[in-house]
Amino acid sequence: MSLYQVPPPEEVEPFSALQATRRRLTLWLAALSAIACMLVWCYDGAHGLNSAWATVAVPIIASGLVLGGLVIWLRPPWHNQAAALCNASVATYFIGSLITTTEAGGPDGLYEVASNAQFMPLLYLAAFVTMTKGAARLSWLTYVATALSYLWLYGADGAPGGDHIGHFWFMLLITHPIFILALSYVSVLHTRLKSAEVEVHTSRERFLAMLSHEIRTPLQGMLGSIDLLDLRVHGGGERRAVDRLRQIANQLTAHLRDLTEYTRMDNPAWRLQPEWIDLASLVEDICDEHLPRIRAKGLNLLVEVDDAPGLREVEIDPQRVRQVLDNLLNNALKYTPHGQITVRLAPQAAPPRATGAPQPPWLQLEVIDTGVGIATEAMPRIFEPYVRLEDRKLPRTEGSGLGLAVVRRLIDRLGGQMAVESAPDRGSRFVVCLPVHPTPPQSAAGNLERPAQTEPQ
Ligand code: ADP
C-alpha cells in the first residue's frame, strides 16, 4: 500500500495570504533599508561626508526601522501601525535632510537636495505597498510637512529667482501631489477590483443557490414519490427499477451539494460556522444514515468511535465535517464491491509546530474500505476537480469528480491535513486530521460559563 500525503489545494491567493505576503515584504523592506542606511552612514562617516543631521538622524531612523520590523515579526496584527512608523521615520529623515542641506546652501547643498528628493516618490510608493490603510493620509502628511518646511525656509514669498535649491523645492512641491494622487487612484482601483470580485462570486453563488433550490425541491418530491412507489411494487424487476430511480435522485442531490459548495468556497467572503457539538455522536449519526445503503449492497459497516471525553464536546463546523464524511463514505460505498467499510474517530497528538506555540488538540477520522483501491500514480489526480478514474473493474459508477476536491478544500479551510493509503485491489484508507477546540472540563460540568467562540477562520 502506498501512502500519499495530500497537499493543500492550489488556489487563487486568498486575502489572508495576500496580507501575509504584504507583511513579509514590509519586514524585508524595513530590514534592508535599516542595513542600507547604516552602511552608507558608516562609509560616509569614515570619509567625513556625514552632515550634522545625518550623524544623529540615521542611527535613530535605522532603529525605528528595526523596531517596526520587530513589531511586524512578533505582533503581525500591528503590521499597519509598524509600517506607518517605518515610513514616517524615513520621511522625517528626508525632510530633515532637505532642510539642513538647504540651510548649508552652495553647490554641495544643491547636490544633496537633489539626491535626497529623488527618494521621496519612492517613499510614497513604499507607504502604499506596505500599509493596509492610511497610506494616502501619511503621504499627504509628508507632503504638508515638506510644504511647511519650504514656507519656513523661504517665507510666504517663496524662493528668490536664481536660487537653484529654492527652484528644486518648488518643483518638488508641484510634482509630489501628482505621485500621491496617482498612487491613491491605483489603490482605489485595487479596492474596486476586489469588491467586484466578491460581487461576481456572490452573484454566481446566488444563481447556483437559486438553481439548486429549484432542482432540489422537485428532487425531494421525486424521492417521496419513489418511497411511495416502493411500497406498491412487487416484482424483482420493478423493485430494481425503483432502487435505481432512488439511487439516481440521491446522486443528483449529492452532485448539487458538491457543486454548490465547491463554487461557494471560491468566494472570499466564505466562512466556517463553528459550533459546540458532540462530534462522536455526529459521526455515529452520519454512519447510521449510510447504513441502509451499505447493507443493501451486501457490505459490512464497522464504526469505531473512541469514547474520549475530548470528542464529546468540541468546537467545529458540523456541516462541513458532515460533508467530508458523507463524501468519503459515498466513495467507499461506490468503489467497494464486497467486504467492509470501517469508520474510525479518535483523538490524535497535534503535529509539532515550528514556533513551538501551544497547539489545540487534533482528531483523526479514518474511512477504510476493502474496495478496488487506487494506483499510486493516480493518487495526486483524484483530488483535482472533475477528475474521475476510468478503466475500473467496477460497473460504471456515477459521479461528478468533485467529491474529493470538495473534501480537500474543506479540510484545508478547517485547518486540517489529509492522507490516503491505497493499492489496487487492496482497498483504500482515507485519513483526515483536524484541529479541534474541546470544552474545558469546568464547562463540561455545566455550571460555568461557556468560553467565547473563537473567530471563524
Ligand atoms: P467521483 O466519486 O464523483 O468520481 P471523487 O472526487 O469523489 O469523484 O473521486 C475521484 C476519483 O477517485 C473517483 O472517480 C475514483 O476513481 C477515485 N476514488 C475515490 N474514492 C475512492 C475509493 N474509496 N476507492 C477507490 N477509488 C476511489
Residues whose N, C-alpha, C, O or C-beta is under 5 A from the ligand:
A	BS01	ADP	N331 A332 Y335 G371 V372 G373 I374 I382 V387 R388 L389 E398 G399 S400 G401 L402 G403 L404 A405 S428
